[in-house]
Amino acid sequence: MKQDIALVLKAQILKKLRRRAIWGGCHTAFDELPKSLPKHFRGQARKAAEELISEGLLMPKQTSYGLHVSLNPQRKADIDKIISDVLGE
């Protein structure tokens, strides 16, 4: 069950960034990623986002004011597949 939740959270994060067109050079604060999710999932969403970085689906960018991330444009097909398979969109 926890694995299913983690997969859905990953897909939700990817969908949010895709909808906002956060690809490549355009980036957003890492701390903003879980804000659109229910409060009781925010801790798990943070871990899911860290896993997305390690999987190469999110690209990290360290700034003087904190960690920012963007979608990896080279993995666009993988990102679209995850979103469509998990969320059916």
RODREN-913229 format. One record per residue: x, y, z of N, C-alpha, C in turn. Coordinates in steps of 0.02 Angstrom, whole numbers, plus 32768, in hexadecimal, padded with zeros to 4 digits. Example, Ala and Ser with C-alpha at 12.3 -4.5 7.8 and 13.67 -1.06 7.14 Angstrom:
[pt [8294,7EE4,8186],[8267,7F1F,8186],[8294,7F5B,8186]]
[pt [8282,7F90,8162],[82AC,7FCB,8165],[8285,8002,818A]]
end
This chain:
[pt [8029,7FC4,8000],[8000,8000,8000],[802B,803F,8000]]
[pt [805F,8040,802B],[808A,807B,802D],[80AD,8086,7FEA]]
[pt [80BE,8050,7FC8],[80DE,8056,7F86],[80AE,8077,7F55]]
[pt [806E,8065,7F59],[803C,8083,7F2C],[8035,80CE,7F3A]]
[pt [8035,80E0,7F79],[802F,8127,7F8B],[806B,814E,7F71]]
[pt [80A7,8131,7F79],[80E4,8153,7F61],[80E1,815D,7F16]]
[pt [80C9,812C,7EF1],[80C4,8132,7EA8],[8092,8167,7E94]]
[pt [8059,816A,7EB6],[8027,819D,7EA8],[8042,81E2,7EB8]]
[pt [8065,81E9,7EF0],[8082,8229,7F02],[80B6,8240,7ECE]]
[pt [80DF,8212,7EB7],[8110,8222,7E83],[80EC,823C,7E44]]
[pt [80B7,8218,7E30],[8092,822C,7DF4],[8071,8270,7DFE]]
[pt [8057,827D,7E3A],[8037,82BE,7E47],[806A,82F7,7E43]]
[pt [80A6,82EB,7E5E],[80DB,831E,7E5B],[80EE,832B,7E13]]
[pt [80F8,82F6,7DEC],[810B,82FE,7DA6],[80D4,8322,7D7F]]
[pt [8095,8311,7D8D],[805D,8331,7D6B],[805A,837B,7D7B]]
[pt [8065,838D,7DBA],[8063,83D3,7DCE],[8099,83FB,7DA9]]
[pt [80D5,83DF,7DA5],[810B,8402,7D83],[80FF,8405,7D38]]
[pt [80E4,83D1,7D1B],[80D6,83D1,7CD3],[80A0,8404,7CC3]]
[pt [806C,8407,7CEC],[8036,8437,7CE2],[8050,847F,7CE6]]
[pt [8080,848B,7D12],[809C,84CE,7D1A],[80D6,84DA,7CEA]]
[pt [80E7,84AA,7CBF],[811C,84AF,7C8D],[8160,84BE,7CAC]]
[pt [8170,8498,7CE1],[81B1,84A0,7D03],[81E2,846E,7CE5]]
[pt [81FB,847D,7CA9],[822A,8452,7C85],[826E,8473,7C80]]
[pt [82A3,844D,7C89],[82E7,8464,7C7D],[82FB,84A2,7CA3]]
[pt [8304,84DA,7C80],[831D,8517,7C9E],[82EC,853A,7CCD]]
[pt [82AC,852D,7CC6],[827A,8549,7CF2],[8276,851C,7D30]]
[pt [827B,8537,7D6B],[827C,850D,7DA7],[8251,852A,7DDE]]
[pt [8241,8501,7E0F],[8218,8515,7E48],[8238,84FA,7E88]]
[pt [8227,8518,7EC0],[8244,8504,7F00],[822F,84BD,7F12]]
[pt [825E,8496,7F2A],[8251,8451,7F40],[821C,8450,7F77]]
[pt [821F,8481,7FA4],[81F0,8483,7FDC],[81A8,8491,7FC6]]
[pt [819E,84AA,7F89],[815B,84B9,7F70],[8138,847B,7F55]]
[pt [815C,8445,7F46],[813F,840B,7F25],[8105,83EC,7F4B]]
[pt [810B,83E0,7F8C],[80D3,83BE,7FAF],[8099,83EC,7FC2]]
[pt [809C,842C,7FB4],[8069,845A,7FCC],[8024,844F,7FAD]]
[pt [801F,842F,7F74],[7FDE,8424,7F55],[7FBE,83E2,7F6C]]
[pt [7FE1,83BE,7F97],[7FC9,837D,7FAF],[7FAC,8384,7FF6]]
[pt [7F83,8353,800B],[7F69,8355,804F],[7FA1,8355,8082]]
[pt [7F96,8376,80BA],[7FCB,837E,80EC],[7FE5,833C,8107]]
[pt [7FBB,8309,810D],[7FD2,82CA,8129],[7FFE,82A3,80F7]]
[pt [8004,82BA,80B9],[8030,8299,8088],[8070,82C0,807B]]
[pt [8078,82FA,8098],[80B0,8325,8086],[80F4,8308,8097]]
[pt [80FB,82E4,80CE],[813B,82C5,80DE],[814D,828F,80AB]]
[pt [811B,8267,8099],[8127,8233,8067],[8134,8252,8022]]
[pt [8114,828A,8014],[811E,82AB,7FD3],[8165,82C6,7FCE]]
[pt [8180,82DE,8004],[81C6,82F7,8004],[81F6,82BD,7FF4]]
[pt [81EA,8283,8012],[8214,8249,8004],[820B,8232,7FBB]]
[pt [81CD,8235,7FA2],[81C0,8223,7F5D],[81E5,8252,7F2D]]
[pt [81E6,8292,7F3D],[8209,82C3,7F14],[8255,82B5,7F14]]
[pt [8270,82A3,7F4E],[82B7,8291,7F52],[82C6,8254,7F27]]
[pt [8298,8224,7F26],[82A0,81E9,7EFC],[829E,81FC,7EB2]]
[pt [8273,822B,7EA0],[826F,8242,7E5A],[82B0,8262,7E44]]
[pt [82D2,8285,7E72],[8313,82A2,7E62],[8346,826A,7E57]]
[pt [8346,8239,7E83],[8376,8202,7E7B],[8368,81D7,7E3D]]
[pt [8329,81D5,7E27],[8318,81B0,7DEA],[8326,81D8,7DAB]]
[pt [8336,8217,7DB2],[8347,8241,7D79],[830B,8260,7D56]]
[pt [82D0,825B,7D74],[8295,8279,7D56],[8290,82C3,7D68]]
[pt [82AA,82D5,7DA2],[82AF,831C,7DB5],[82F9,832F,7DB5]]
[pt [8307,836C,7D9E],[834B,8385,7D9E],[8353,83B7,7DD7]]
[pt [8383,83AB,7E04],[838D,83DA,7E3B],[83B7,8416,7E25]]
[pt [83AB,844E,7E43],[83D3,848A,7E37],[83DC,84AC,7E7B]]
[pt [8419,84AC,7E93],[8427,84CB,7ED3],[842F,8516,7EC9]]
[pt [840A,853D,7EEE],[840E,8586,7EEB],[8424,85A0,7F2E]]
[pt [8433,85E0,7F32],[8447,85FE,7F71],[840D,8600,7FA3]]
[pt [83D0,85F9,7F8A],[8395,85FC,7FB6],[8372,85B9,7FBB]]
[pt [8395,8582,7FAB],[8379,8540,7FB5],[8378,8515,7F76]]
[pt [8361,84D8,7F7E],[835F,84A8,7F48],[8322,84B5,7F1C]]
[pt [832D,84B7,7EDA],[82F7,84BD,7EA9],[82FA,8481,7E7C]]
[pt [82C1,8470,7E5D],[82BE,8437,7E30],[8297,8448,7DF1]]
[pt [82A3,8420,7DBD],[827C,8426,7D7F],[8277,83E0,7D61]]
[pt [8248,83D8,7D33],[8241,8398,7D10],[827A,8390,7CDF]]
[pt [8292,8353,7CD7],[82C8,8344,7CA9],[82AA,833D,7C63]]
[pt [82B9,836B,7C35],[829B,8367,7BF2],[82B1,832A,7BCB]]
[pt [82EB,830D,7BDC],[8302,82D1,7BBA],[82DB,8293,7BCF]]
[pt [82B5,8297,7C05],[828D,825F,7C1E],[8242,826D,7C16]]
[pt [8230,8298,7BE7],[81EB,82AC,7BDD],[81BD,8270,7BD0]]
[pt [81D3,8241,7BA7],[81AA,8206,7B97],[819D,81DD,7BD7]]
[pt [81D1,81D5,7C00],[81C9,81B0,7C3F],[8199,81D3,7C6E]]
[pt [819F,8214,7C72],[8173,823C,7C9E],[812B,8236,7C88]]
[pt [811F,823E,7C47],[80DB,8238,7C2D],[80BE,81F3,7C38]]
[pt [80E8,81BF,7C31],[80D1,817A,7C3B],[80BE,816E,7C84]]
[pt [80E6,8186,7CB3],[80D6,817E,7CFA],[8093,81A0,7D0B]]
[pt [808B,81DD,7CF3],[804D,8202,7D00],[8011,81DD,7CE3]]
[pt [8016,81C7,7CA5],[7FDD,81A5,7C86],[7FD0,8161,7CA4]]
[pt [8004,813C,7CB6],[7FF9,80F9,7CD3],[7FDC,80FC,7D19]]
[pt [7FF5,812A,7D42],[7FE0,812D,7D88],[7F9F,8154,7D91]]
[pt [7F9A,818E,7D70],[7F60,81B9,7D7A],[7F2C,81B2,7D42]]
[pt [7F3D,818F,7D0D],[7F0E,8185,7CD6],[7F00,81C4,7CAF]]
[pt [7F33,81F0,7CAB],[7F2A,8230,7C86],[7F5B,8235,7C4E]]
end
